[in-house]
Amino acid sequence: MGPAGGEARPGRFFGVYLLYCLNPRHRGRVYVGFTINPARRVQQHNAGRKKGGAWRTSGRGPWEMVLIVHGFPSAVAALRFEWAWQHPQASRRLAHVGPRLRGEASFAFHLRVLAHMLRAPPWARLPLTLRWLRADFRQDLCPPPPPHVPLAFGPLPPRAPAPRRRASPLVDTEKERDHDTEAFCTLCARVLQDEEGPLCCPHAGCSLRAHVICLAEEFLQEEPGQLLPLEGQCPGCKNSLLWGDLIWLCRMGTEEEEEDLELEEHTSEVTQL
């Protein structure tokens, strides 16, 4: 299996968080946002708009980041989740979620929306983690998260540095081979091209290397009506593998420019103005 929900993955981090206002004048207000650096982001919110905080939170602090959903495969996936959580009434994926009830606190409403989001496609099939950063704010979600979405508690562990960019997961083994030797998909026996980013089993001694589509079809034999696998058994070593971890391992060498992500972080705030 890949990294557990409580462990820090090296490199990229994409999270969607919920802030809670502790200011007596505005107590109970909440704010949903996207971040690549939770600790820095909450500091920006509390420092005000001129220090990178959002317009809606500026001058209304202190704010506390009480929970965060992380494990998104990309910034785009996290930003789409953020938008739907901010605007459940406008998301066709959440048409079954009723509007905020009279007397329902904003915090309770946002947790109710989150509970349904974690059970709705496409988010229900992502390798997400729900982390309560403040245990005293924790509430059981109804409906509960899917079995593959772990609950974590406390601050995020320090992240390991991102690995340097590599041509492909095959680069190390290719150095040991003759340049004329081609690598083949374990499942379909066709040639693996570097640019296709083959999926590799992380277990020691397992030689599985496969096209994304080939391994997806293998995993989906038990779920023929789905397009995206959740998990499956490695055809090589027979160990159980989470699909999200395989994709993460395949893309681990791809580094995003932090400046671009910062732009996305601030762009996401425009939707809340």
C-alpha positions as CSV (number, residue, x, y, z in Angstrom):
1,M,0.0,0.0,0.0
2,G,1.1,3.6,-0.4
3,P,1.4,6.3,2.2
4,A,-1.2,6.2,4.9
5,G,-3.4,9.2,5.6
6,G,-1.4,10.3,8.6
7,E,1.9,10.2,6.8
8,A,3.5,13.0,4.8
9,R,4.0,12.5,1.1
10,P,7.0,14.0,-0.5
11,G,6.5,16.9,-2.8
12,R,3.1,18.2,-3.9
13,F,0.3,19.0,-1.6
14,F,-3.2,20.3,-2.6
15,G,-5.7,20.9,0.1
16,V,-9.2,22.4,0.6
17,Y,-9.7,23.8,4.1
18,L,-12.4,25.2,6.4
19,L,-11.7,28.2,8.5
20,Y,-13.7,29.1,11.6
21,C,-13.9,32.6,13.0
22,L,-13.1,33.0,16.7
23,N,-13.8,36.8,16.8
24,P,-16.7,37.3,19.2
25,R,-18.2,39.9,16.8
26,H,-18.2,37.5,13.9
27,R,-18.0,34.1,15.7
28,G,-19.4,31.2,13.7
29,R,-18.5,32.5,10.3
30,V,-16.7,30.1,8.1
31,Y,-14.5,30.3,5.0
32,V,-13.6,27.6,2.4
33,G,-10.3,27.9,0.6
34,F,-7.6,26.1,-1.4
35,T,-4.0,25.9,-0.3
36,I,-0.6,24.3,-1.0
37,N,0.7,25.4,2.4
38,P,-1.9,25.3,5.2
39,A,0.3,26.8,8.0
40,R,1.3,29.8,5.8
41,R,-2.3,30.2,4.5
42,V,-3.9,30.6,7.9
43,Q,-1.2,33.2,8.8
44,Q,-2.1,35.2,5.6
45,H,-5.8,35.1,6.5
46,N,-5.1,36.4,10.0
47,A,-2.6,39.1,8.7
48,G,-5.2,40.6,6.4
49,R,-5.7,41.2,2.7
50,K,-2.6,43.2,2.3
51,K,-0.5,40.3,3.5
52,G,-2.2,37.8,1.1
53,G,-5.3,37.0,3.0
54,A,-8.8,36.9,1.5
55,W,-11.2,39.9,1.3
56,R,-13.9,37.9,3.2
57,T,-11.6,37.1,6.1
58,S,-9.6,40.4,6.3
59,G,-10.2,42.3,9.5
60,R,-12.5,39.7,11.0
61,G,-9.9,37.4,12.7
62,P,-8.6,35.5,14.4
63,W,-9.4,32.6,12.2
64,E,-8.7,29.0,12.9
65,M,-8.2,26.3,10.3
66,V,-10.2,23.5,11.8
67,L,-10.2,20.9,9.1
68,I,-8.6,20.2,5.7
69,V,-9.3,17.7,2.9
70,H,-6.1,16.7,1.1
71,G,-4.8,14.0,-1.2
72,F,-6.1,15.6,-4.5
73,P,-4.1,14.5,-7.5
74,S,-3.8,18.0,-8.9
75,A,-4.4,21.7,-8.1
76,V,-7.3,21.6,-10.6
77,A,-9.0,18.8,-8.8
78,A,-8.7,20.6,-5.5
79,L,-10.0,23.9,-6.9
80,R,-13.0,22.2,-8.4
81,F,-13.7,20.6,-5.0
82,E,-13.3,24.0,-3.4
83,W,-15.7,25.7,-5.8
84,A,-18.4,23.0,-5.3
85,W,-18.1,23.3,-1.5
86,Q,-18.5,27.0,-1.7
87,H,-21.4,26.8,-4.1
88,P,-23.3,23.5,-3.5
89,Q,-26.5,25.0,-4.9
90,A,-24.8,25.6,-8.2
91,S,-23.1,22.2,-8.5
92,R,-25.1,19.5,-10.4
93,R,-23.2,16.9,-8.4
94,L,-24.8,18.2,-5.2
95,A,-28.4,18.7,-6.4
96,H,-29.6,16.2,-3.8
97,V,-28.2,18.4,-0.9
98,G,-30.8,20.6,0.5
99,P,-30.2,24.4,1.1
100,R,-29.1,25.7,4.5
101,L,-31.9,25.2,7.0
102,R,-33.4,27.9,9.2
103,G,-31.4,28.0,12.4
104,E,-28.7,25.8,10.9
105,A,-25.2,27.2,11.8
106,S,-22.9,27.9,8.9
107,F,-20.4,25.4,10.3
108,A,-22.9,22.6,10.5
109,F,-24.2,23.4,7.0
110,H,-20.7,23.2,5.5
111,L,-20.0,19.9,7.3
112,R,-23.3,18.6,5.9
113,V,-22.3,19.6,2.4
114,L,-18.8,18.1,2.9
115,A,-20.3,14.8,4.0
116,H,-22.3,14.5,0.8
117,M,-19.4,15.6,-1.4
118,L,-17.1,12.8,-0.1
119,R,-19.8,10.4,-1.2
120,A,-20.5,12.0,-4.6
121,P,-18.7,11.3,-7.8
122,P,-16.0,12.1,-8.8
123,W,-14.7,12.9,-5.3
124,A,-15.9,9.6,-3.9
125,R,-13.2,7.8,-5.9
126,L,-10.3,10.1,-5.1
127,P,-7.6,9.1,-2.5
128,L,-8.6,11.8,-0.1
129,T,-7.9,12.2,3.6
130,L,-10.1,14.2,6.0
131,R,-7.9,15.8,8.6
132,W,-9.3,17.5,11.8
133,L,-6.7,20.1,12.7
134,R,-8.7,21.0,15.8
135,A,-10.0,18.0,17.7
136,D,-12.4,20.1,19.8
137,F,-14.3,21.0,16.5
138,R,-14.6,17.4,15.4
139,Q,-18.1,16.2,14.5
140,D,-19.2,12.9,12.9
141,L,-20.2,13.4,9.3
142,C,-23.5,12.1,8.1
143,P,-23.2,10.2,5.8
144,P,-19.8,9.1,7.0
145,P,-16.8,9.2,4.5
146,P,-16.2,6.2,2.3
147,P,-14.1,3.4,3.8
148,H,-11.1,4.4,1.7
149,V,-11.0,8.0,3.0
150,P,-9.1,7.9,6.3
151,L,-9.6,10.3,9.2
152,A,-6.5,12.0,10.5
153,F,-6.0,14.3,13.5
154,G,-3.6,17.1,14.4
155,P,-1.3,19.3,12.2
156,L,0.1,17.9,9.0
157,P,3.5,16.2,9.4
158,P,6.5,17.9,7.7
159,R,6.7,17.3,4.0
160,A,9.7,15.6,2.6
161,P,11.3,17.5,-0.3
162,A,10.0,16.8,-3.8
163,P,12.2,14.5,-5.8
164,R,13.9,16.0,-8.8
165,R,12.2,15.7,-12.1
166,R,12.8,12.4,-13.9
167,A,12.1,11.4,-17.5
168,S,9.9,8.4,-16.3
169,P,9.7,5.8,-13.6
170,L,11.7,3.5,-15.9
171,V,14.7,5.8,-16.0
172,D,16.7,4.0,-13.3
173,T,16.2,0.5,-14.8
174,E,16.8,1.7,-18.3
175,K,20.3,2.8,-17.4
176,E,21.1,-0.8,-16.7
177,R,19.8,-2.0,-20.0
178,D,21.0,-1.8,-23.5
179,H,19.6,1.3,-25.3
180,D,18.1,-1.0,-27.9
181,T,16.1,-3.0,-25.4
182,E,12.5,-1.9,-25.1
183,A,10.3,-2.2,-22.0
184,F,6.9,-3.9,-22.4
185,C,3.6,-3.7,-20.5
186,T,3.1,-6.6,-18.2
187,L,-0.5,-6.9,-19.2
188,C,-0.8,-6.2,-22.9
189,A,2.8,-6.9,-23.9
190,R,3.0,-3.8,-26.0
191,V,5.9,-1.4,-25.8
192,L,5.9,1.1,-22.9
193,Q,6.8,4.6,-24.1
194,D,8.5,7.0,-21.6
195,E,5.9,9.7,-22.2
196,E,3.1,7.4,-21.3
197,G,4.2,7.3,-17.7
198,P,3.7,3.6,-17.0
199,L,2.4,2.5,-13.6
200,C,4.8,0.5,-11.4
201,C,4.0,-1.6,-8.4
202,P,5.7,-0.1,-5.3
203,H,6.3,-3.5,-3.6
204,A,9.9,-4.8,-3.5
205,G,10.6,-7.5,-6.0
206,C,7.5,-6.9,-8.1
207,S,8.3,-6.2,-11.8
208,L,4.8,-5.0,-12.7
209,R,4.9,-2.1,-15.3
210,A,1.8,-1.4,-17.1
211,H,0.0,1.2,-19.2
212,V,-2.5,3.2,-17.2
213,I,-5.5,2.0,-19.3
214,C,-4.4,-1.6,-19.0
215,L,-4.1,-1.6,-15.3
216,A,-7.3,0.4,-14.9
217,E,-9.2,-2.3,-17.0
218,E,-7.7,-5.0,-14.8
219,F,-8.8,-3.3,-11.6
220,L,-12.3,-2.5,-12.9
221,Q,-13.2,-6.1,-13.7
222,E,-14.9,-6.2,-10.3
223,E,-16.6,-2.8,-11.0
224,P,-17.6,-2.9,-14.7
225,G,-19.8,0.2,-14.4
226,Q,-17.1,2.5,-13.2
227,L,-14.5,4.5,-15.1
228,L,-12.0,5.2,-12.3
229,P,-10.7,2.4,-10.1
230,L,-10.4,2.7,-6.3
231,E,-8.1,-0.3,-5.7
232,G,-7.2,-3.7,-7.0
233,Q,-4.8,-6.6,-6.7
234,C,-1.5,-6.3,-8.3
235,P,-1.3,-8.9,-11.2
236,G,2.3,-9.5,-10.4
237,C,2.7,-9.8,-6.6
238,K,-1.0,-10.1,-5.7
239,N,-0.7,-7.3,-3.1
240,S,-3.6,-4.8,-2.7
241,L,-3.0,-1.4,-4.3
242,L,-4.8,1.8,-4.1
243,W,-5.2,3.4,-7.5
244,G,-4.6,6.9,-6.1
245,D,-1.3,5.8,-4.7
246,L,-0.2,4.3,-8.0
247,I,-1.0,7.5,-9.9
248,W,0.8,9.6,-7.2
249,L,3.9,7.4,-7.5
250,C,3.9,7.7,-11.2
251,R,3.7,11.5,-11.1
252,M,6.0,11.9,-8.1
253,G,8.8,13.3,-10.3
254,T,6.7,16.0,-11.8
255,E,7.2,19.3,-10.0
256,E,4.7,22.2,-10.2
257,E,6.0,25.7,-10.2
258,E,5.0,27.3,-6.9
259,E,4.4,30.7,-8.5
260,D,1.7,29.1,-10.7
261,L,0.1,27.5,-7.7
262,E,0.2,30.8,-5.8
263,L,-1.7,32.4,-8.7
264,E,-4.3,29.6,-8.5
265,E,-4.5,30.1,-4.8
266,H,-5.4,33.8,-5.2
267,T,-7.5,33.2,-8.2
268,S,-9.7,30.8,-6.2
269,E,-10.5,33.7,-3.8
270,V,-12.0,35.7,-6.6
271,T,-15.0,33.3,-6.7
272,Q,-15.8,34.4,-3.1
273,L,-15.8,38.1,-3.6
